[in-house]
């Protein structure tokens, strides 16, 4: 992912929002040159959440939203 706001590229942009059980919501921003399946995005998000929380054991991770766009998604 590129953090330069002036950088443009054609692609598919995803924002996945969810949470692990008993934890606060978090989000993951992804961009790809091709579309990805929901299963792929859910796996990426689950791995991200468990790693970020430093969890050594599996915790249930819930997906609240998967947003998809043809242009970069601005997060405030």
C-alpha positions in Angstrom: 0.0 0.0 0.0 1.2 3.5 -0.8 0.6 6.3 1.8 1.3 9.1 -0.7 -2.0 10.9 -1.2 -0.9 12.3 -4.6 -0.2 8.8 -5.9 -3.0 7.4 -8.1 -3.5 3.9 -9.5 -6.4 2.0 -10.9 -7.4 -0.8 -8.7 -9.8 -2.1 -6.2 -9.8 -0.7 -2.6 -11.2 -2.4 0.4 -11.9 -1.3 4.0 -12.7 -4.1 6.4 -14.2 -3.2 9.7 -14.7 -5.7 12.6 -13.5 -6.9 16.0 -12.4 -9.8 18.0 -14.7 -11.0 20.7 -14.5 -8.8 23.8 -12.2 -6.3 22.0 -12.8 -2.9 20.4 -13.5 -2.5 16.7 -10.6 -2.1 14.3 -10.2 -1.7 10.6 -7.8 -2.8 7.8 -7.3 -0.9 4.5 -6.2 -3.0 1.5 -5.7 -2.3 -2.2 -5.2 -4.7 -5.0 -5.0 -4.6 -8.8 -7.8 -7.2 -9.0 -10.9 -8.1 -7.1 -10.7 -10.4 -4.0 -13.3 -12.7 -2.5 -14.9 -12.0 0.8 -13.3 -15.2 2.2 -9.8 -13.9 1.2 -10.5 -10.5 2.9 -12.0 -12.1 6.0 -8.9 -14.3 6.4 -6.5 -11.3 5.9 -8.5 -9.3 8.5 -8.7 -12.2 11.0 -4.9 -12.7 10.8 -4.3 -8.9 11.1 -6.5 -8.6 14.2 -5.1 -11.6 16.0 -1.5 -10.4 15.3 -2.2 -6.8 16.3 -3.7 -8.0 19.6 -0.7 -10.2 20.2 -3.0 -13.2 20.7 -1.3 -16.5 20.8 -4.6 -18.4 20.7 -7.5 -18.1 18.4 -10.2 -15.7 19.4 -13.5 -15.3 17.4 -13.2 -12.5 15.0 -16.3 -10.8 13.6 -16.5 -8.8 10.3 -18.9 -5.9 10.6 -18.4 -4.3 7.1 -16.5 -4.9 3.9 -16.5 -1.7 1.8 -15.3 -1.8 -1.8 -14.4 1.1 -4.0 -12.8 1.8 -7.4 -11.1 4.8 -5.9 -9.1 5.2 -2.7 -11.2 5.3 0.5 -10.5 8.3 2.6 -10.4 7.5 6.3 -10.7 10.2 9.0 
